Amino acid sequence: MNNKSVRVFALIWAALMIAVVSSTLTLLLSGRSLQPVGEGALKVSQSDYDAIQRYRRLDEVRNELMTQYYQQLDEDELLLGAIRGMTSAVGDPYTFYYTPEEMRRANENSAGVYRGVGLLLQNTPDGIIEVVRVFPDTPAEQAGIRVGDWIVAVDGEFVSGDDGRTYNDAVNRIRGENGTRVTVTVLRDGQEIDFPMNRGDVNVSYINYRVLPDDIGYISIAQFTGNAAAGFAEALEAFRAQGVKGMVIDVRNNPGGLLDQVVSIADKLLPTGEIVYIKDRNDTRMDFYSDEEMYDVPLAVLVNGMSASASEILALSVQALDRGTVVGLTTYGKGIVQSLVSYSEDGAGMQLTTSSYYDALDRCPQGVGVTPDIEVALEGAYIPVEPDPESDNQLAAAIADVKRQIGGGA
């Protein structure tokens, strides 16, 4: 490999996160030749040298494309393709690379403020992008999109949720600058319907709460990001002030979110004990505990097949510490945790699965979900926007169980 190839390869190698000691990188960038450690050779470990040789083909393919392909190619696009090819080869839909623009949008989503139409989406195990929440007073609500719709195209181009990259691509297509037009095509009852709308600034509150009849507090958590923990604390203060006797927490269609958010929320509900622990490939364990302070009223947690990740942590911890009842249907079954790597030089990033999580009984829901204590299937086509036990039999069942715990009901 000549000096120029070594320099180019070093950049590709670094971008693909091949961990090599800094002294080796210095040698690569200086253009000096590399050999395994030996008499008269530069001091490069055998493992580092083997890694360089292993990735040599990558630079050879790049060179052929850049010099022999019949049209001019963008080398940055080739590098991006190589990176995404590597993350895709892992076979994990939650491991993928963010460009700087994609990273910015991901951060906006976590903060609860973004430019778009006001939909919360989730990709199902079958690769379907399903609408799990339509936020009030947003372009999507005004256009008529409903919970349960399947998004199949954006501006006439097919989209899918086959993996994390294609799902994120679909989300990014829907988002855009204020006032710009977007047409979202959904599949509903076997028919495709177009919904044209103007994008706008969307301020999302992930917490919705109110006091239902018989002094039952109701909290819906759309996602464990943004203002979720702060909004949950606000709801509990309101419940205390109004003398709430029992509580239903609704995490149906909640796709998950941030670990610290769900731990903070669970801590306010649980007695002293372990909320969750995570364990990585080396069996290194990190434990998260609740303290003795808690909001101590009878509790039911509502779940369904689209309750995933952080939602499952909450449901499992309530079961494991015998704090309340889980009502609904078996959850999604995502028992793995992702970490986010940021590249400060350009703002890009990478999400990758780094650990699994378990409750205090050593249960991990990966692939199996959380089995509810009381199984209830939803009778309607979709969950009502406003909490109404008359039209939502799952909510009615949860309320009935809370009343049972109080001692004044079924």
C-alpha positions in Angstrom: 0.0 0.0 0.0 1.5 3.3 -1.0 1.7 6.4 1.2 -1.4 8.1 -0.3 -3.5 4.9 0.1 -2.3 4.6 3.7 -3.5 8.2 4.4 -6.9 7.7 2.8 -7.3 4.4 4.5 -6.5 5.9 7.8 -9.4 8.3 7.5 -11.8 5.6 6.5 -10.6 3.4 9.3 -11.0 6.1 11.9 -14.5 6.9 10.6 -15.5 3.2 11.0 -14.4 3.4 14.7 -11.6 0.8 14.4 -9.9 1.2 17.8 -6.2 1.7 17.2 -3.8 3.3 19.6 -3.0 7.0 19.0 0.6 6.2 18.1 -0.4 4.0 15.3 -2.7 6.7 13.9 0.2 9.1 14.0 2.2 6.7 11.9 -0.6 6.3 9.4 -1.1 10.0 9.0 2.6 10.7 8.6 2.7 8.3 5.6 5.4 6.0 7.1 5.2 2.3 6.2 3.9 -0.1 8.7 5.0 -3.6 9.6 4.4 -6.0 12.5 6.7 -5.6 15.5 10.1 -7.0 14.8 13.7 -6.2 14.4 14.1 -3.0 12.3 10.4 -2.4 12.1 8.3 0.4 13.4 6.6 -0.3 16.7 3.1 -1.4 15.6 1.4 -4.3 17.4 0.6 -7.4 15.5 -3.1 -6.9 16.2 -3.1 -3.3 14.9 -1.2 -4.4 11.8 -3.7 -7.3 11.2 -6.6 -4.8 11.5 -5.1 -2.5 8.9 -4.5 -5.4 6.5 -8.1 -6.7 7.1 -9.5 -3.3 6.0 -7.2 -2.9 3.1 -9.8 -4.3 0.7 -12.1 -1.4 1.7 -9.7 1.1 0.4 -9.0 -1.0 -2.8 -12.7 -1.0 -3.6 -13.0 2.7 -2.9 -10.0 3.4 -5.2 -11.5 1.3 -8.1 -14.9 3.1 -7.8 -13.3 6.5 -7.7 -11.0 5.9 -10.7 -12.8 3.3 -12.9 -16.6 3.9 -12.4 -18.1 5.4 -15.6 -19.4 8.5 -13.8 -18.0 10.8 -11.2 -18.7 9.7 -7.6 -19.0 11.5 -4.4 -16.3 10.1 -2.0 -18.2 11.3 1.0 -21.3 9.4 -0.1 -19.2 6.2 -0.6 -17.8 6.6 3.0 -21.3 7.1 4.4 -22.5 4.0 2.5 -19.6 2.0 4.0 -20.4 3.1 7.5 -24.1 2.3 7.1 -23.2 -1.0 5.5 -21.2 -1.9 8.6 -23.9 -1.0 11.1 -26.5 -2.8 8.9 -24.4 -5.9 8.9 -24.9 -6.2 12.7 -28.5 -7.2 12.0 -29.8 -5.0 14.8 -32.6 -2.5 13.9 -31.5 -0.3 16.8 -27.9 0.1 15.7 -27.3 2.8 13.0 -25.4 5.9 12.1 -26.6 9.5 12.2 -25.4 12.2 9.8 -25.0 15.6 11.4 -28.5 16.6 10.3 -30.1 13.4 11.5 -28.3 13.8 14.8 -29.8 17.3 15.2 -33.3 16.0 14.5 -32.8 13.2 17.0 -31.8 15.7 19.7 -34.9 17.8 18.8 -37.1 14.8 19.4 -35.6 14.1 22.8 -36.2 17.7 23.8 -39.8 17.5 22.7 -39.5 20.5 20.3 -39.2 19.9 16.5 -40.5 20.9 13.1 -42.9 18.5 11.7 -46.6 17.5 11.8 -47.2 16.1 15.3 -47.1 12.3 15.0 -45.5 9.8 17.3 -44.6 6.7 15.2 -43.3 3.2 15.9 -41.9 0.5 13.6 -43.5 -2.9 14.3 -41.6 -6.2 14.1 -43.2 -6.6 10.7 -41.5 -3.5 9.4 -44.7 -1.4 9.4 -44.6 2.3 10.5 -47.6 2.7 12.7 -49.1 5.9 14.1 -49.2 5.4 17.9 -50.1 9.0 18.9 -51.4 12.1 17.2 -50.7 15.1 19.3 -53.4 17.7 19.8 -53.5 21.0 18.0 -50.9 19.9 15.3 -51.1 19.7 11.5 -51.5 15.9 11.7 -54.6 16.1 13.9 -56.1 18.9 11.8 -55.5 16.8 8.6 -57.3 13.8 10.1 -54.5 11.2 10.6 -55.5 8.7 13.3 -53.8 6.4 15.8 -53.5 3.0 14.1 -52.9 4.3 10.6 -49.9 2.8 8.7 -47.7 5.2 7.0 -46.7 3.9 3.6 -45.4 6.9 1.6 -44.2 10.4 2.1 -44.6 12.8 -0.9 -45.3 9.8 -3.1 -42.2 7.8 -2.2 -42.6 4.5 -0.4 -41.3 4.3 3.2 -40.8 1.3 5.5 -39.8 0.5 9.0 -37.7 -2.6 8.2 -34.8 -1.3 10.3 -33.7 1.7 12.3 -32.2 3.4 9.2 -35.3 3.1 7.0 -37.6 4.1 9.9 -35.5 7.2 10.7 -35.4 8.1 7.0 -39.2 8.0 6.9 -39.4 10.3 10.0 -36.9 12.7 8.5 -38.9 12.9 5.3 -42.0 13.9 7.3 -40.1 16.6 9.2 -39.0 19.9 7.5 -39.0 23.6 7.6 -42.0 25.6 8.9 -44.7 26.2 6.2 -43.4 23.7 3.8 -45.8 21.2 2.3 -45.7 17.4 2.9 -48.1 14.7 1.9 -48.3 11.6 4.1 -50.0 8.5 2.7 -51.5 6.1 5.2 -53.1 2.7 4.8 -56.4 2.6 6.7 -58.9 -0.3 6.4 -57.2 -1.5 3.3 -57.3 1.8 1.5 -54.5 4.3 0.9 -55.4 7.9 1.9 -53.3 11.0 1.2 -53.0 13.7 3.8 -51.4 16.9 2.5 -50.5 19.4 5.3 -48.1 22.2 6.1 -45.3 21.6 8.6 -44.9 23.7 11.7 -43.2 24.0 15.0 -44.5 21.2 17.2 -44.1 21.5 21.0 -44.9 18.1 22.4 -45.9 17.4 25.9 -45.3 13.7 26.6 -47.5 13.8 29.8 -51.3 14.1 29.9 -53.0 13.9 33.2 -56.4 14.5 34.9 -58.6 13.3 37.8 -61.3 10.9 36.7 -64.5 10.2 38.6 -64.2 8.5 42.0 -60.9 10.4 42.6 -58.9 8.2 40.3 -55.8 9.9 38.8 -54.9 9.2 35.2 -51.5 9.8 33.7 -50.7 9.1 30.0 -47.0 8.9 29.1 -46.5 9.1 25.4 -42.7 8.7 25.5 -40.0 8.8 28.1 -38.2 11.8 26.6 -38.5 15.6 26.7 -40.5 16.8 29.7 -41.7 13.4 30.8 -40.1 13.2 34.3 -40.9 16.9 35.1 -44.5 16.5 33.8 -45.0 13.4 35.8 -43.8 15.1 39.0 -46.2 18.0 38.2 -49.1 15.4 37.8 -48.3 13.8 41.2 -48.4 17.2 42.9 -51.8 18.0 41.4 -53.1 14.5 42.5 -51.9 15.2 46.1 -53.6 18.5 46.1 -56.9 17.0 44.9 -56.8 14.0 47.3 -56.6 11.3 44.6 -57.3 7.8 46.0 -55.8 5.7 43.3 -53.9 6.0 40.0 -53.8 4.6 36.4 -50.6 5.1 34.4 -51.2 4.5 30.7 -48.1 3.6 28.6 -50.0 1.9 25.8 -48.4 2.7 22.4 -45.4 4.2 24.3 -42.3 3.2 22.3 -39.8 3.9 25.1 -37.3 6.6 25.5 -34.5 7.5 27.9 -33.4 5.3 30.8 -32.9 8.1 33.2 -36.4 9.4 32.5 -38.1 6.1 33.3 -35.9 5.6 36.4 -36.8 9.0 37.7 -40.6 8.3 37.2 -40.4 4.8 38.7 -38.5 6.1 41.7 -41.6 8.3 42.6 -43.9 5.3 42.5 -41.9 2.4 44.1 -40.8 1.5 47.6 -37.1 1.0 48.4 -35.7 -1.6 46.0 -34.2 -2.2 42.6 -35.9 -0.6 39.7 -33.8 -2.1 36.9 -30.2 -3.2 36.2 -28.4 -3.3 32.9 -25.6 -5.7 31.9 -23.2 -5.4 28.9 -21.3 -8.0 26.9 -18.7 -8.3 29.7 -21.3 -8.9 32.4 -20.5 -5.5 33.8 -23.6 -4.5 35.7 -25.1 -1.1 36.5 -28.0 -1.0 39.1 -30.7 1.6 39.6 -32.7 1.8 42.8 -35.7 3.6 44.2 -35.6 5.3 47.6 -38.2 5.0 50.4 -40.1 8.1 49.4 -43.0 7.3 47.1 -46.5 8.4 46.1 -48.4 5.6 47.9 -51.8 5.1 46.3 -53.2 2.0 44.6 -51.8 1.7 41.1 -52.5 0.0 37.8 -50.2 0.3 34.7 -51.9 0.0 31.3 -49.9 -1.7 28.5 -50.4 -3.2 25.0 -48.3 -4.7 22.3 -46.8 -1.4 21.3 -45.5 -0.6 24.8 -41.8 -1.0 24.5 -38.4 -0.6 26.1 -38.7 2.0 28.9 -42.5 1.3 29.2 -41.6 -2.3 29.9 -39.1 -1.3 32.5 -41.9 0.5 34.3 -44.3 -2.4 34.1 -41.7 -4.9 35.2 -40.6 -2.9 38.2 -44.2 -2.5 39.3 -44.7 -6.2 39.2 -41.3 -7.1 40.7 -41.7 -4.9 43.7 -45.4 -5.9 44.1 -46.4 -2.2 43.8 -49.5 -2.5 41.7 -51.2 -4.3 38.8 -50.3 -4.4 35.1 -53.4 -4.5 32.9 -53.8 -4.9 29.1 -51.9 -7.1 26.6 -48.4 -8.5 26.5 -45.9 -5.8 25.6 -43.6 -5.4 22.6 -40.5 -7.3 23.9 -37.6 -4.9 23.7 -35.2 -5.7 26.5 -32.0 -4.0 25.2 -30.5 -0.6 25.8 -28.9 1.7 23.2 -26.1 4.2 23.7 -25.4 7.3 21.7 -21.9 8.1 20.4 -21.3 11.7 19.3 -18.6 12.8 16.9 -17.8 16.4 17.9 -15.8 17.2 14.8 -18.9 17.3 12.6 -21.9 16.6 14.8 -22.6 13.1 13.5 -23.4 10.3 15.8 -24.1 6.6 16.1 -26.7 4.7 18.1 -25.8 1.1 19.1 -27.1 -1.6 21.4 -24.7 -1.9 24.3 -26.6 -3.8 27.0 -29.7 -5.7 28.1 -31.9 -4.8 31.1 -33.4 -6.9 33.8 -35.8 -6.3 36.7 -35.3 -7.2 40.4 -36.4 -10.8 39.6 -33.8 -11.1 36.8 -36.4 -11.0 34.0 -35.5 -9.6 30.7 -38.4 -8.9 28.2 -36.3 -9.2 25.1 -38.4 -11.1 22.5 -41.1 -12.1 25.0 -42.5 -8.9 26.5 -44.2 -8.3 29.8 -47.2 -10.5 30.6 -49.9 -8.4 32.3 -51.5 -9.5 35.6 -54.9 -8.9 34.0 -55.2 -9.6 30.3 -57.7 -7.4 28.5 -57.9 -6.9 24.7 -59.1 -3.5 23.4 -62.6 -3.7 22.1 -62.5 -0.6 19.9 -60.5 0.0 16.8 -58.1 2.4 18.5 -57.5 4.0 21.9 -59.7 7.1 22.4 -57.7 10.4 22.4 -59.3 11.4 25.8 -59.5 9.0 28.7 -63.0 7.6 28.7 -63.8 4.3 30.5 -67.1 4.2 28.7 -65.4 3.8 25.3 -62.1 2.3 26.5 -62.6 -1.1 28.1 -58.9 -1.5 28.9 -59.0 1.7 30.9 -62.2 0.6 32.6 -60.6 -2.7 33.6 -57.6 -0.8 35.1 -59.9 1.6 37.0 -61.9 -1.4 38.3 -58.7 -3.0 39.6 -57.6 0.2 41.3 -61.0 0.4 43.0 -60.5 -3.2 44.1 -57.2 -2.3 45.6 -58.8 0.7 47.4 -61.4 -1.6 48.7 -64.4 0.2 47.3 -65.0 -1.4 43.9 -65.1 -4.6 41.8 
